Amino acid sequence: MAERRINNPLRNNIEGVFLLQVFFSMEGKELWARLKGELDMHSADELRRELEASLDHARPEVLLLDMEGVSFIDSSGLGVILGRYRRLKKQGGRMVICRPKPQVLRLLQLSGLDKIMTIEANGPQNNPGGIG
């Protein structure tokens, strides 16, 4: 699967940069999504669409979200994560969140997502090339 990037039309007006980028790669039965930027109400819908399209196309057993590059997340972003978790669980799959920054990890814990899905602070050992 080729890498794809979200080019969200909503830009940070101060810096003129994209709010969120996502790069996808497939490693065996694992779909990796490497996120970079802010996962908030401005980028959540586009990320949801990109994740759904990639899940439909790849049909992975595991979705690994590499969140090392996520500097901010709000409830909209948490909702995208929870929705993809529910979809994968219903299909017999699972989701792993990898390498969240401390402030992102704190929100994942406060929301309770750490109780229902795996969070790997340092990422799994089988981290494919190009991720990280």
N, C-alpha and C positions, 0 to 999 in steps of 0.2 A: 504494500500500500504506500503510495507516495505521500510525502509530507504535505499538509495543507495548512494554511495560515488564515486566521480570521482577520480580515481587514475591516474592522468595525468602522462605519462611517462617522460615528460619534468620536470626536477627537478631543484631547485635552487642549483647551483653548490657550493655555499658557505656553506649553511646550510644542504643541502641534504634532504630538505623537499618538499612535494607536493606543487605546486603553487596554486592549487584550489581544494577545496573539496565542494561537494554539498550533502545535505541530504534532501530527499523528504518525505513528509507525506501528507495524505489526511484527511481533516476535513470537513465532509459533502460534499458540492460541490466545496470546495476550495482546490486547490493544493498548498501546501507550499513548497518552495525551499529555504533552508537555505544555503547561500554561505559563504565560509571561504577561504581567501587567496587573490590572485591577479587575476583579470579578465582582461586579456590582450591578445595579439595576440598568445601567447603560449597556452592559456587555452580556448580561445573563441570557437574554432571549437568543442572541446570535450563537452563543456557546451551546445552548440547548439544541438548537437546530443542527449545528455541526456535529455534536456528539451523537445525536439520534441518527443522522445520515451515516456516520462512521460505524455505529453499532449495527445498523441495518445491513451495511455493505460487508463488514468484516465478520460478523457473528462470533465475537470472541467469547471465551469462557471467563476471562478476567479483563476488567478495565482498570488500568493503572493510571491514576492522575498524578503526574509529577508537578507538584505545586511549589517547587523551590523558587520559581520566578514570580509568584503571586505576592504582591506587596499589600493588597487590601482585598477584603471580602466582606460582603454584607449579607443580609437575609435572602436577597434574590439569588446570590451565588450559592448559598447553603441550600436553597430550594432546588437549584439545578443539580447539585450533587445528590441530594436525597432522592430526587426523581429518577436519576439514572441508576442509583443503588436499587430502588424498588423494581425497576424494569429488569435489571440483571438478576436479582434474587428470584423474581417470578419465573425467569427462564432457566434457573438452575446455575446461574453464574455468580460472580462476586466482584466487588470493587475494592481496590486498595488505594489509599491516599499516601503519596510518597513525599517526603522531605518538605513539609510545610514550614514556613518561617514561624518563629515563636508567637507572633501576634495572630497569625492565621490558625495555628494549632490551638491557641487559647479559645478562639471562637468555635472551632470544631468541638472542643471539650465542653464549652458552655452550652452548646446546642445539643449535646448528647450523641453526636454522630460517631464519636470515638467508642461508644458502647455497642454500636450495631455494625460497624465496619472496621477493617484493619487500617491502622495508620502506622506507617513505617517512617520513623523520624530520619533515618539515614538512607532509606530506599532499599528495595530488595537486592540481593546479590546478583541477580540475572539482569541487571540494568543494561539494555541494549545500547549499541553505539548511537551517538547522536542525542541521547537523552542524558543531560547533566553535564 
